[in-house]
């Protein structure tokens, strides 16, 4: 079966066009106009604003009620003025004037909630009002009366605060077209108000849109700052927890190493062990070594890139005098009182975690004094109750202007204190004092000697 090709210019399915392709160009132009009209109708018929009153998000109640009060005042003033002017100056029938006055002004109340539907009512009423005034004396303003201009500008304010740029542009173009068409039929001696309404509505719509977009941008910026601050606080908390975990690694690793050594050496230190006991000690040692390996892997995950592990032993309560001495040399007068270490060791056992946490809490408190209250007299008190170690750091108001001194703290200030106290099951209370100073009070649990030996 043979097939013949049909030249493109003779294909019956192809629309006929002249040599310059003019019918195709007209069709594309018609399609573009149709799409533009459809887009314009969508913009004017579907509001992009949420169905809520103007200024509904304000925190002050009187601000939320202000738009409705303003609209009600304009309605109360414009209705009687519109009726009187239309009847006396333009010769409009009283009933028609009353209906036009209500239709042109009452929708201002609706504009507080739904400005776009209110505009449709107002623009139709204004056009009818303009038609009704065409037969008036030539010396009167036309096609828009002064009341129409005032009410329409107020409506444009509400529209500019709620609708998109595309919708506002469509509204202004409709206003221009309505003014031009009605102006063609006005008397030659009448005052042309079409240009006035065109300029005023355009300026109000533009300024209102700019103010609204500026407010939206500022609100989005504040929301982003709030999110960033929350993320920053969360990141600080996670970093401090990782720091504490790295510090406690040495403490736990020491105990696991002791278990490993004891389990490995038990068959040599204890004679007469059966084979099952030797195997059990070997299993304990292997489990301890495996736990140490897993802990080192965990520490590698927690350590940030570029941060080397600390090689010095972790400090404790016995290092507090050295910390106090370094702080005094930095210009902070410190008064330090504590129970003797021998008494502390006699009454209770300080776990390594509590020992390290107590030192870090005092260190961070002194760092905060150096950063925020340089030169302020500081009092550090360590006391004991039957079950807790109590730490109190109180500083007075600063005697020098705050400087750029960062101190020797290793954590993130109050966040680090709270995390360390939470880790060991204690409590902490921090806050400013009435005289301008600051107080840090922490209570860390101890292990009484009686419970340790029972």
JOKA-V594605 format. One record per residue. N is the residue number from 1. RES is the residue in one small letter. SS is DSSP state (hx for helix, st for strand, lp for the rest). PSI is psi in whole degrees, 0 to 359 (none if undefined). OMEGA is omega in degrees with one decimal (999 if undefined). Layout:
BEGIN
n = <N | N>
res = <RES | RES>
ss = <SS | SS>
psi = <PSI | PSI>
omega = <OMEGA | OMEGA>
END
This chain:
BEGIN
n = <1 | 2 | 3 | 4 | 5 | 6 | 7 | 8 | 9 | 10 | 11 | 12 | 13 | 14 | 15 | 16 | 17 | 18 | 19 | 20 | 21 | 22 | 23 | 24 | 25 | 26 | 27 | 28 | 29 | 30 | 31 | 32 | 33 | 34 | 35 | 36 | 37 | 38 | 39 | 40 | 41 | 42 | 43 | 44 | 45 | 46 | 47 | 48 | 49 | 50 | 51 | 52 | 53 | 54 | 55 | 56 | 57 | 58 | 59 | 60 | 61 | 62 | 63 | 64 | 65 | 66 | 67 | 68 | 69 | 70 | 71 | 72 | 73 | 74 | 75 | 76 | 77 | 78 | 79 | 80 | 81 | 82 | 83 | 84 | 85 | 86 | 87 | 88 | 89 | 90 | 91 | 92 | 93 | 94 | 95 | 96 | 97 | 98 | 99 | 100 | 101 | 102 | 103 | 104 | 105 | 106 | 107 | 108 | 109 | 110 | 111 | 112 | 113 | 114 | 115 | 116 | 117 | 118 | 119 | 120 | 121 | 122 | 123 | 124 | 125 | 126 | 127 | 128 | 129 | 130 | 131 | 132 | 133 | 134 | 135 | 136 | 137 | 138 | 139 | 140 | 141 | 142 | 143 | 144 | 145 | 146 | 147 | 148 | 149 | 150 | 151 | 152 | 153 | 154 | 155 | 156 | 157 | 158 | 159 | 160 | 161 | 162 | 163 | 164 | 165 | 166 | 167 | 168 | 169 | 170 | 171 | 172 | 173 | 174 | 175 | 176 | 177 | 178 | 179 | 180 | 181 | 182 | 183 | 184 | 185 | 186 | 187 | 188 | 189 | 190 | 191 | 192 | 193 | 194 | 195 | 196 | 197 | 198 | 199 | 200 | 201 | 202 | 203 | 204 | 205 | 206 | 207 | 208 | 209 | 210 | 211 | 212 | 213 | 214 | 215 | 216 | 217 | 218 | 219 | 220 | 221 | 222 | 223 | 224 | 225 | 226 | 227 | 228 | 229 | 230 | 231 | 232 | 233 | 234 | 235 | 236 | 237 | 238 | 239 | 240 | 241 | 242 | 243 | 244 | 245 | 246 | 247 | 248 | 249 | 250 | 251 | 252 | 253 | 254 | 255 | 256 | 257 | 258 | 259 | 260 | 261 | 262 | 263 | 264 | 265 | 266 | 267 | 268 | 269 | 270 | 271 | 272 | 273 | 274 | 275 | 276 | 277 | 278 | 279 | 280 | 281 | 282 | 283 | 284 | 285 | 286 | 287 | 288 | 289 | 290 | 291 | 292 | 293 | 294 | 295 | 296 | 297 | 298 | 299 | 300 | 301 | 302 | 303 | 304 | 305 | 306 | 307 | 308 | 309 | 310 | 311 | 312 | 313 | 314 | 315 | 316 | 317 | 318 | 319 | 320 | 321 | 322 | 323 | 324 | 325 | 326 | 327 | 328 | 329 | 330 | 331 | 332 | 333 | 334 | 335 | 336 | 337 | 338 | 339 | 340 | 341 | 342 | 343 | 344 | 345 | 346 | 347 | 348 | 349 | 350 | 351 | 352 | 353 | 354 | 355 | 356 | 357 | 358 | 359 | 360 | 361 | 362 | 363 | 364 | 365 | 366 | 367 | 368 | 369 | 370 | 371 | 372 | 373 | 374 | 375 | 376 | 377 | 378 | 379 | 380 | 381 | 382 | 383 | 384 | 385 | 386 | 387 | 388 | 389 | 390 | 391 | 392 | 393 | 394 | 395 | 396 | 397 | 398 | 399 | 400 | 401 | 402 | 403 | 404 | 405 | 406 | 407 | 408 | 409 | 410 | 411 | 412 | 413 | 414 | 415 | 416 | 417 | 418 | 419 | 420 | 421 | 422 | 423 | 424 | 425 | 426 | 427 | 428 | 429 | 430 | 431 | 432 | 433 | 434 | 435 | 436 | 437 | 438 | 439 | 440 | 441 | 442 | 443 | 444 | 445 | 446 | 447 | 448 | 449 | 450 | 451 | 452 | 453 | 454>
res = <x | x | x | x | x | x | x | x | x | x | x | x | x | x | x | x | x | x | x | x | x | x | x | x | x | x | x | x | x | x | x | x | x | x | x | x | x | x | x | x | x | x | x | x | x | x | x | x | x | x | x | x | x | x | x | x | x | x | x | x | x | x | x | x | x | x | x | x | x | x | x | x | x | x | x | x | x | x | x | x | x | x | x | x | x | x | x | x | x | x | x | x | x | x | x | x | x | x | x | x | x | x | x | x | x | x | x | x | x | x | x | x | x | x | x | x | x | x | x | x | x | x | x | x | x | x | x | x | x | x | x | x | x | x | x | x | x | x | x | x | x | x | x | x | x | x | x | x | x | x | x | x | x | x | x | x | x | x | x | x | x | x | x | x | x | x | x | x | x | x | x | x | x | x | x | x | x | x | x | x | x | x | x | x | x | x | x | x | x | x | x | x | x | x | x | x | x | x | x | x | x | x | x | x | x | x | x | x | x | x | x | x | x | x | x | x | x | x | x | x | x | x | x | x | x | x | x | x | x | x | x | x | x | x | x | x | x | x | x | x | x | x | x | x | x | x | x | x | x | x | x | x | x | x | x | x | x | x | x | x | x | x | x | x | x | x | x | x | x | x | x | x | x | x | x | x | x | x | x | x | x | x | x | x | x | x | x | x | x | x | x | x | x | x | x | x | x | x | x | x | x | x | x | x | x | x | x | x | x | x | x | x | x | x | x | x | x | x | x | x | x | x | x | x | x | x | x | x | x | x | x | x | x | x | x | x | x | x | x | x | x | x | x | x | x | x | x | x | x | x | x | x | x | x | x | x | x | x | x | x | x | x | x | x | x | x | x | x | x | x | x | x | x | x | x | x | x | x | x | x | x | x | x | x | x | x | x | x | x | x | x | x | x | x | x | x | x | x | x | x | x | x | x | x | x | x | x | x | x | x | x | x | x | x | x | x | x | x | x | x | x | x | x | x | x | x | x | x | x | x | x | x | x | x | x | x | x | x | x | x | x | x | x | x | x | x | x | x | x | x | x | x | x | x>
ss = <lp | lp | lp | lp | lp | lp | lp | hx | hx | hx | lp | lp | lp | lp | lp | lp | lp | lp | lp | lp | lp | hx | hx | hx | hx | hx | hx | hx | hx | hx | hx | hx | hx | hx | hx | hx | hx | hx | hx | hx | hx | hx | hx | hx | hx | lp | lp | lp | lp | lp | lp | lp | lp | lp | lp | lp | lp | lp | lp | lp | hx | hx | hx | hx | hx | hx | hx | hx | hx | hx | hx | hx | hx | hx | hx | hx | hx | hx | hx | hx | hx | hx | hx | hx | hx | hx | hx | hx | lp | lp | lp | lp | lp | hx | hx | hx | hx | hx | hx | hx | hx | hx | hx | hx | hx | lp | hx | hx | hx | hx | hx | lp | lp | lp | hx | hx | hx | hx | hx | hx | hx | hx | hx | hx | hx | hx | hx | hx | hx | hx | hx | hx | lp | lp | lp | lp | lp | lp | lp | lp | st | st | lp | lp | lp | hx | hx | hx | hx | hx | hx | hx | hx | hx | hx | hx | hx | hx | hx | hx | lp | lp | lp | lp | hx | hx | hx | hx | hx | hx | hx | hx | hx | hx | hx | hx | hx | hx | hx | hx | hx | hx | hx | lp | lp | lp | lp | lp | lp | lp | st | st | lp | hx | hx | hx | hx | hx | hx | hx | hx | hx | hx | hx | hx | hx | hx | hx | hx | hx | hx | hx | hx | hx | hx | hx | hx | hx | hx | hx | hx | hx | hx | hx | hx | hx | hx | hx | hx | hx | hx | hx | hx | hx | hx | hx | hx | hx | hx | hx | hx | hx | hx | hx | hx | hx | hx | hx | hx | hx | hx | hx | hx | hx | hx | hx | hx | hx | hx | hx | hx | hx | hx | hx | hx | hx | hx | hx | hx | lp | lp | lp | lp | lp | hx | hx | hx | hx | hx | hx | hx | hx | hx | hx | hx | hx | hx | hx | hx | hx | hx | hx | hx | hx | hx | hx | hx | hx | hx | hx | hx | hx | lp | lp | lp | lp | lp | lp | lp | lp | lp | lp | lp | lp | lp | lp | hx | hx | hx | hx | hx | hx | hx | hx | hx | hx | hx | hx | hx | lp | lp | lp | lp | st | st | st | st | lp | lp | lp | hx | hx | hx | hx | hx | hx | hx | st | st | lp | lp | hx | hx | hx | hx | hx | hx | hx | hx | hx | hx | hx | hx | hx | hx | hx | hx | hx | hx | hx | hx | hx | lp | lp | lp | lp | lp | st | st | st | st | st | st | st | lp | lp | lp | st | st | st | st | st | st | st | st | lp | lp | lp | lp | lp | lp | lp | lp | lp | lp | lp | lp | lp | lp | lp | lp | lp | lp | hx | hx | hx | hx | hx | hx | hx | hx | hx | hx | hx | lp | lp | st | st | st | st | st | st | lp | lp | lp | lp | lp | st | st | st | st | st | st | st | st | lp | st | st | hx | hx | hx | hx | hx | lp>
psi = <124 | 153 | 141 | 140 | 140 | 128 | 147 | 325 | 349 | 5 | 120 | 338 | 344 | 129 | 142 | 141 | 154 | 181 | 328 | 5 | 30 | 318 | 320 | 320 | 319 | 321 | 318 | 322 | 319 | 320 | 318 | 318 | 318 | 317 | 321 | 317 | 321 | 319 | 318 | 319 | 320 | 318 | 326 | 345 | 339 | 114 | 137 | 358 | 150 | 151 | 73 | 154 | 159 | 140 | 26 | 340 | 3 | 146 | 343 | 129 | 320 | 331 | 321 | 328 | 348 | 314 | 319 | 323 | 316 | 316 | 319 | 322 | 317 | 320 | 314 | 324 | 318 | 329 | 304 | 325 | 318 | 314 | 316 | 317 | 317 | 321 | 316 | 319 | 327 | 354 | 27 | 145 | 146 | 318 | 317 | 319 | 318 | 318 | 319 | 319 | 318 | 316 | 330 | 341 | 320 | 324 | 347 | 329 | 321 | 330 | 337 | 328 | 312 | 85 | 327 | 312 | 325 | 324 | 319 | 318 | 316 | 316 | 323 | 315 | 322 | 320 | 317 | 321 | 322 | 321 | 321 | 336 | 359 | 332 | 8 | 178 | 144 | 337 | 357 | 153 | 137 | 155 | 350 | 131 | 161 | 325 | 324 | 318 | 314 | 310 | 323 | 323 | 320 | 318 | 322 | 327 | 314 | 321 | 318 | 335 | 354 | 325 | 164 | 169 | 320 | 317 | 318 | 322 | 318 | 320 | 316 | 321 | 320 | 320 | 317 | 313 | 316 | 320 | 319 | 315 | 313 | 327 | 338 | 340 | 4 | 162 | 152 | 329 | 358 | 157 | 126 | 114 | 1 | 316 | 321 | 312 | 324 | 315 | 313 | 315 | 321 | 316 | 316 | 316 | 319 | 311 | 319 | 319 | 319 | 318 | 318 | 316 | 324 | 317 | 319 | 318 | 319 | 320 | 319 | 324 | 318 | 320 | 320 | 322 | 322 | 317 | 317 | 320 | 320 | 317 | 323 | 319 | 320 | 319 | 320 | 319 | 315 | 320 | 322 | 321 | 320 | 321 | 316 | 320 | 321 | 321 | 322 | 346 | 317 | 322 | 311 | 321 | 325 | 313 | 320 | 324 | 321 | 317 | 317 | 313 | 317 | 318 | 322 | 324 | 351 | 316 | 336 | 333 | 330 | 120 | 155 | 19 | 136 | 165 | 323 | 321 | 320 | 319 | 324 | 317 | 321 | 320 | 320 | 315 | 318 | 319 | 321 | 318 | 321 | 322 | 321 | 320 | 317 | 325 | 320 | 322 | 319 | 319 | 322 | 327 | 320 | 336 | 130 | 158 | 136 | 3 | 117 | 149 | 149 | 133 | 341 | 153 | 149 | 137 | 166 | 199 | 330 | 346 | 359 | 319 | 322 | 320 | 318 | 318 | 318 | 325 | 320 | 320 | 334 | 359 | 14 | 112 | 122 | 132 | 118 | 126 | 139 | 161 | 155 | 145 | 328 | 320 | 319 | 316 | 332 | 321 | 322 | 165 | 123 | 116 | 156 | 324 | 317 | 320 | 312 | 318 | 320 | 316 | 315 | 324 | 314 | 320 | 315 | 323 | 316 | 325 | 321 | 324 | 315 | 328 | 316 | 341 | 61 | 137 | 357 | 134 | 135 | 139 | 127 | 126 | 127 | 124 | 168 | 141 | 181 | 331 | 0 | 154 | 123 | 130 | 127 | 120 | 116 | 129 | 150 | 187 | 156 | 142 | 357 | 156 | 141 | 136 | 196 | 12 | 129 | 350 | 195 | 21 | 153 | 353 | 208 | 50 | 232 | 328 | 315 | 320 | 311 | 320 | 321 | 318 | 319 | 327 | 319 | 2 | 26 | 195 | 156 | 145 | 121 | 152 | 164 | 160 | 157 | 330 | 4 | 358 | 196 | 150 | 138 | 119 | 123 | 147 | 116 | 138 | 146 | 165 | 105 | 150 | 327 | 317 | 334 | 335 | 352 | none>
omega = <-175.9 | 178.8 | 178.7 | 179.7 | 180.0 | 178.2 | -178.2 | -177.0 | 178.7 | 179.9 | -178.1 | 179.5 | -178.4 | -179.9 | -179.5 | 178.7 | 179.1 | -178.6 | -178.3 | 178.2 | -174.1 | 178.4 | 177.3 | 178.5 | 177.7 | -179.9 | 178.5 | 178.3 | 178.5 | 177.8 | 179.2 | 178.6 | 179.9 | 178.2 | 178.6 | 177.9 | 178.6 | 177.9 | 178.8 | 178.7 | 177.7 | -179.4 | -177.8 | -176.9 | -178.3 | -178.5 | 177.5 | -177.1 | 176.2 | -178.4 | 178.4 | -178.6 | 173.9 | 179.3 | -178.2 | -177.5 | 179.2 | -179.3 | -177.4 | -177.5 | -177.1 | 176.3 | 178.6 | -179.6 | -174.0 | -179.9 | -179.6 | 178.7 | 179.5 | 179.6 | 179.7 | 178.2 | 177.8 | 179.3 | -178.4 | -178.0 | -171.0 | -176.8 | -179.2 | 179.1 | 179.2 | -179.2 | -177.8 | -179.5 | -179.3 | -177.6 | -174.3 | -174.3 | -176.4 | 176.4 | 179.5 | 177.4 | -174.9 | 179.1 | 177.8 | 179.3 | 178.6 | 179.4 | 178.4 | 179.4 | 178.8 | -177.3 | -177.7 | -172.9 | -176.9 | 177.1 | 174.8 | 175.7 | 177.0 | -178.8 | 176.7 | -177.9 | -176.5 | -174.1 | -177.2 | 173.9 | 177.1 | 179.4 | 178.8 | 179.9 | -175.8 | -176.8 | 176.2 | 179.7 | 179.3 | 178.0 | 176.3 | 177.0 | 176.5 | 177.6 | -178.7 | -178.0 | -177.7 | -178.2 | -177.8 | 178.8 | -177.3 | -176.3 | -177.0 | 175.1 | -179.1 | -0.2 | -176.8 | 174.9 | 178.2 | 179.6 | 176.4 | -179.5 | -178.6 | -178.1 | -178.5 | 177.5 | 176.4 | 177.9 | 178.1 | 175.8 | 179.4 | 179.7 | -176.6 | -179.8 | -174.6 | -169.6 | -179.5 | 179.6 | -179.3 | 178.9 | -179.8 | 177.5 | 177.1 | 178.4 | -178.5 | 178.7 | 176.3 | 177.9 | 179.6 | -178.1 | 179.8 | 179.1 | -179.8 | -178.0 | 179.6 | 179.8 | 178.8 | -176.4 | -178.9 | 178.3 | -176.3 | -177.8 | -178.0 | 179.8 | -177.5 | 177.0 | 179.1 | 178.7 | 179.5 | -179.7 | 178.5 | -178.3 | -177.7 | -179.2 | 178.4 | -179.9 | -178.7 | 179.3 | -179.3 | -179.0 | 178.6 | 178.4 | 178.8 | 178.6 | 179.9 | 180.0 | 176.0 | 177.0 | 177.7 | 179.0 | 178.2 | 179.9 | 177.2 | 177.3 | 178.4 | 177.5 | 178.7 | 177.2 | 177.6 | 177.9 | 179.8 | 179.0 | 177.8 | 178.7 | 179.2 | 178.2 | 178.7 | 178.6 | 177.3 | 179.5 | -179.9 | 178.5 | -179.9 | 177.2 | 177.3 | 178.6 | 179.4 | 179.2 | 178.3 | 179.3 | -179.5 | 178.6 | -179.4 | -179.2 | -178.4 | 179.8 | 177.8 | -179.6 | 179.3 | 177.4 | 177.5 | 179.0 | -179.7 | -178.8 | -180.0 | -179.2 | 179.6 | -175.7 | -177.1 | -179.9 | 179.9 | -179.7 | -177.4 | -178.7 | 175.5 | 178.6 | 175.6 | -177.7 | 179.6 | 179.1 | 177.7 | 178.7 | 179.6 | 176.6 | 177.4 | 177.9 | 177.9 | -179.8 | 179.6 | 178.5 | 179.2 | 178.8 | 177.9 | 177.9 | 176.8 | 178.9 | 179.7 | 177.8 | 178.3 | 176.5 | 177.6 | 178.9 | 178.3 | 177.4 | -177.2 | -177.1 | 178.7 | 179.0 | 178.7 | 179.5 | 178.9 | 178.4 | 178.7 | -178.5 | 179.4 | 177.2 | 179.6 | -177.7 | 178.9 | -177.5 | -179.4 | 179.3 | -178.9 | 178.4 | 177.9 | 177.5 | 179.2 | -179.3 | 178.6 | 179.2 | 178.3 | 178.3 | 178.1 | 175.6 | 178.4 | 176.3 | -174.9 | 173.3 | -172.4 | 176.1 | -177.7 | 173.0 | 177.5 | -179.1 | 179.4 | 177.5 | 178.7 | -180.0 | 180.0 | -175.6 | -173.4 | 178.4 | 178.5 | 179.0 | 179.3 | 179.8 | 178.1 | 179.3 | 179.5 | -178.5 | 178.7 | 179.5 | -177.3 | 179.2 | 177.8 | -179.8 | 179.7 | 178.0 | 178.0 | 177.2 | 177.8 | 176.6 | -179.5 | -179.1 | -169.3 | -178.3 | -177.9 | 179.9 | -177.9 | 175.3 | -173.6 | 179.5 | 178.7 | -177.6 | 172.4 | 179.3 | -178.8 | 162.5 | -173.5 | -173.5 | -172.2 | 168.7 | -176.4 | -179.8 | 179.6 | 177.1 | -177.3 | 175.4 | 178.2 | 177.6 | -176.9 | 175.7 | 179.8 | 175.9 | 178.5 | -179.8 | -178.6 | -177.9 | -176.9 | 178.7 | -177.1 | -179.6 | -178.6 | -176.5 | -178.7 | 172.6 | -175.3 | 177.7 | 179.1 | 178.6 | -177.0 | -179.3 | 179.2 | 179.7 | 178.6 | -178.7 | -176.3 | 177.3 | 179.6 | 178.8 | 178.8 | 179.1 | -178.6 | 177.7 | 179.8 | 177.9 | -178.0 | -177.4 | 179.6 | 178.7 | -177.0 | -176.7 | 173.7 | -179.5 | -179.0 | 177.2 | -176.1 | -176.7 | 175.5 | 174.4 | 179.6 | -178.8 | -178.6 | 179.9 | -179.4 | -177.1 | -178.0 | 999>
END
